[in-house]
């Protein structure tokens, strides 16, 4: 097999065992045999009764294992590391005997199981078709075996009803749940039924006393956490909702089902307090299990990481390396950890990343972005973004080209997953965390990393390093959740820091102690800092005098030149101890307002008129000083307030749109845009300014022409006075 067909050594050995092709060596002459074998041969001939091998081939019942072995107990002890009690519970699940004529290769069994699962999803029937029922045994979850409970074989009628229940969950009546959630509810109801009734009679699900005594009190409270118990009760509530849609004469009445559903709802509500307690216990456990930067640096310098990097370097050039299973899992697990460190994604995003999504990745500067659609929060946050550095992108390309292609059954179609198991199957989301723990153990580093632990470590680290809302929002976008979700579930060390700060303050207040200042400068600096902090917390709109003076001092040169950019503000603000918590955009707006809206000293104006003045005396008093400055400020003609247009552009605008300015021709967006598009300078103006700004400028130029139509306004008489004079006339 190895020399002719090019199979690996492992596949060749497996083939010889499964098909019974291993040749038994026989000596041509008995005298040529060794002494021990010769004695055994003579003894066998002398015995009239010949012993018979009663062992037969069976498939391993644990999920994910495809071994076909004769002696199942040694396989379960050595390979799966099962104890005596677990072994005892596992052996009855593998009673199906595989005859020699029924032995099929792993690839054929996988195709048959895929065909059977497709029929299950489309028609809602049994997972394994009747054609292959004696060839492929039922698969049992290893987690349930560790709990001491197996999933026994149930009646066909019960299985059909539960399969209909699973299909109902995916229908509009059941809420159109996804396949993974509906399968979870189906398995939980099936397991609950096996716990409360050994005969698996469906009527036991309507016995509230049995559910309370056998499941809640006798099993769930001992084995499960409160959230898991609530999940089982939710599955039971869904089943009662399904029962209301099924019309059966033998089943319970609708009133009975509704009463049971309400009772299960009350049971679930009773676990809220214990569930909240478990939440804080879990938060404390995760707080002590956070991955620190020192651990990440130690991992990247470990022997396992160095071996993976060296192997990727060898594969980058011409090579004749035959990839083994150990090398494949090492590279795959190493890349999964590196991607998780840089992105802190959920495990489902990495497990569901497709080849088509990897091929369509976009470049953002030096980095590359992969959009993964199939993940938990797609409906609320859209595709999750996996950002790859140039080095990491090159490593994954080498992995796909030279390593992943060595896996049997791996294809490069757009719908194929990037990360596969050695058997060619897509990885489940739970296997991503197992892969992380595997290579972490190979690196001999303390801790048990997982996708959730890395996400909590990322949020806690970023929130501790920076208090800026912008960085918090950017991290939430990368992790595909809200900032509030990060604060509630992932930010773990904030309460500890705030508690320490409050305790120090309380320590000095309760004892009446005052901390000594090192110098007067330190006192002034702390006073200014406390003032600025209080003002920034209490007010988001008003600038205190102390902070405004500090900003004017730091940006004195920019204020004099009346030129400032956001990059300059950001560089100075981030490095200043008193302004590092301020938003750079807010500081920029404040600086521009210092020269845009300069405060002028108020001038004392004369009273408009005296009570004894006549109309002629009013006009004479107003017009007696024609050369004095008027209170009415004429419109600016030479330049705009903010210097949006240059003098040359203003002259061209006045010339081009003279008819609109002088006459009453309507000013429309279509006509203005068409006139500007004809000239090169006009197209440049549109690039720098929007069309609405140009139209506003034309209307502004039209304003002096309007004043010429009213002679009383052309004079230096203020408009309120002129209006009063016209009314008196």
Secondary structure, 3 states (H helix, E strand, C coil): CCCCCCCCHHHHHHHHHHCCCCCCCCCCCHHHCCHHHHHHHHHHHHCCCCCCCCCCCEECCECCCCCEECCHHHHHHHCCCCCHHHHHHHHHHHCCCCCHHHCCCHHHHHHHHHHHHHHHHHHCCCCCCHHHCCCCCCCECHHHHHCCCCCCCCCHHHHHHHHHHHHHHCCHHHCCCCHHHHHHHHHHHHHHHHHHCCCCCHHHHHCHHHHHHHHHHHHHHHHCCHHHHHHHHHHHHHHHHHHHHCCCCCCCCHHHHHHHHHHHHHHHHCCHHHHHHHHHHHHHHHHHCCCCHHHHHHHHCCHHHHHHHHHHHHHCCCCCCCCCHHHHHHHHHHHHHHHHHHHCCCHHHHHCCEHHHHHCCEEECCEEEEEECCCCCHHHHCCEEEEECHHHHHHHHHHHHHHHHHCCCCCCCCCCECCECCCCCECCHHHHHHHHHHHHHHCCCCCCCCHHHHHHHHHHHHHHHCCCHHHHHHHHHHHCCCHHHHHHHHCCCHHHHHHHHHHHHHHHHHHCCCCCCCCHHHHHHHHHHHHHHHHHHHCCCCCCHHHHHHHHHHCHHHHHHCCCCHHHHHHHHHCCCCCCCCCHHHHHHHHHHHHHCCCCCCCCCCCCCCCCCCHHHHHHHHHCCCCCCCCCCCCCCCCCCCCCCCHHHHHHHHHHCHHHHHCCCCCCHHHHHHHHHHCHHHHHHHHHCCHHHHHHHHHHHHHHHHHCCCHHHHCCCCHHHHHHHHHHC
